[in-house]
Amino acid sequence: MGAAREAPDGSARGRVLERGTRRGGGVVTGHVAPRPVGGGLALRLVSGPDEPLDVGTARRALRAVAEAHRWGVDLDDLELLASEVLTNALRYTASGRRGGGVDVRFRVEDEFLRVEVTDDGGARTVPHLVESSGWQESGRGLLMVAMLAADWGWSAGPARTSVWFELRRDPC
């Protein structure tokens, strides 16, 4: 499970559970325990003091939350789409720097689960689909999101950007 400590920014976001890979005795990644907000759950994924947030650890944390709540979505699709959106946040914004992180919100609706990832800001562009020639090594993430999600989109504020996607829920 891991030891709990206060959030590094001193906010009232909750307590950080120290999880993930440890290198040199320092916590590489962790996350704030999910908390209920407006018909869903929210959590903060944060980096440790020595290294930036790891996408693999982050996507496994999101999958674990979804498994625990049994929202009736395809967990492999959730993990893949979350990985793509998280990768973009960590690659192109301040979320990928030491001390950075992302806020993740799950909202459950009748037919859909919406997952929203909000970065720490600093992007030079807004999220956009890239036409692929087939030979590029990267740039297909949002194309996969567009293909697998029931819907997706983004919103940009003065300091931060949120990218969201919806997965269809199993009606059982």
N, C-alpha and C positions, 0 to 999 in steps of 0.2 A: 504494500500500500504506500508506504512512504511517510515521512514526517511532514507536519504542516508548519508553515511559517507565514508571516504577514506578506501581503503583496509588496513587491519591491518599490512601487511608486507611492506607497503609503495610503493608497485609496481605500475606499470602503467596498472594493470589489469582492472581497472575501479573503479566504485563506488559500495560499498557494500550496498545492500538494507537490512535494518534491518527488518527481518520477523521472524515468528516462535514463539515458546513458550517463554514466559518471566518468569523467576523465580528470585525472589529477586531483581527485577529491571534490571537485566542483560539480554542481548540478548543471547539466547542459540544457535540459528543457524541463518544463513543468507546466502545470495549468491550474487555474483557479477552479475549485469544485463548481459544477454546474449549479445555477440558481434559477428559480422560477421567475419569469418575466412575461407579462402580457400574453398568456396563452402558449408559452413555450419555455425554453431554457436558454440561458446564456452562459458562456464561459470565456475566460481569457487564457490564451496560450502564450506563454512568455519564455524568453530565452534565459539561460543562466548567466552568471556574471562573466564567464570566460569565453563562451562561444554563442553564436546565433542559434535561433530555433531550428530544429531539425524537422524536415517535412515528414519523414517516415514516422517519427514519434508523434507528431501532431495528428497525422491522419489516423493512426491507431487509437489515439485518445478519442477522436470524434467517433470512430467506429464503436468503441467501447461504450460511449454514451448512448449511441443509437441501439446497440444490442441490449443494453440494460433497460431501455424504455419501450422496446418492442413496438416500434411505430409502423411496422408493416411495409417497409421499403426494402428494395434489393440492396443489401449491405455492400456488395461488391461495387455496384454503381455508385453508392454513396461514398465509399472510400476512394474510388477513382476520381470522381468529380471534385471531391474535397481536396484531394492531392493536387489536382491541376490548379484550382483556385488558390490554394495555399502557396504553391510554388510561385505563382505570379506575384502574390503579395510579398513573399520573401525575396524574390529576385529583383523586383522593380521599385520597392518602397523601403522606408525606414524600418519596417517590420523585420527585415532580414539582417539588420545590424545588431551588434551586441546590445543587450538591454531592450531590444524591440520585441514585438509580439503582435498578435491579432486577436480581435474579439470575434467570437463565433456565436451566432444565435440560431436556434432551432425553433421553428414555429409550426405547430401541427394544425392542419386544416382538415376538413372532412375527407377530401380526396388526395391531398398533397402534404408532403413535408417540405417546408422551405428551409434551406440552409443559407445563412448570410455570413460572409466573412468580411470584416472591416479591418483595413490595414492601419498602420501608424502614420501614413502620409508620406509625402516626398516624391510621389511618382511624377515623371515628366510627361506622361501621356495618360489617356483614359483607356480602359480595357477595350479591345477591339479584335475582331476576327481577322486573321491573316490568311490570305490565299497562299496555299502551299503548292510548290512545284513538284513535291514528292521527294526532293533531294535534300531539303533542309533538315537539320538535326533537331530543331526546336520550332516552336510557333504553332503547334497543333492543339494546345491545351484547351483554349476556348472553343475550338471547332468540335472537340470531343464533348465538351459541356453542352454545346448547342445541339449535338446529335442525340445525346443520351437523356438529357433533362426534358421534362414536360414543358418547362419554360425556364428562362434565365434572363438576367439583366444586371445593371449596375447603376449606382448613383454616386455622384462625386460632390462632396462638400468642399468648403474652403481649405480644410486641412486633411481630410481622410476620404478614402474611396471604399465603397461596399460593393461586393459582387455577390449575387445570390443565384441559387438554382432551386428548382422544385422537382421532387421525385413523386411519382404517383404511388399512393399507398394501396396495399392489398386490402380489399373491402372486408376481409374476415374478422 
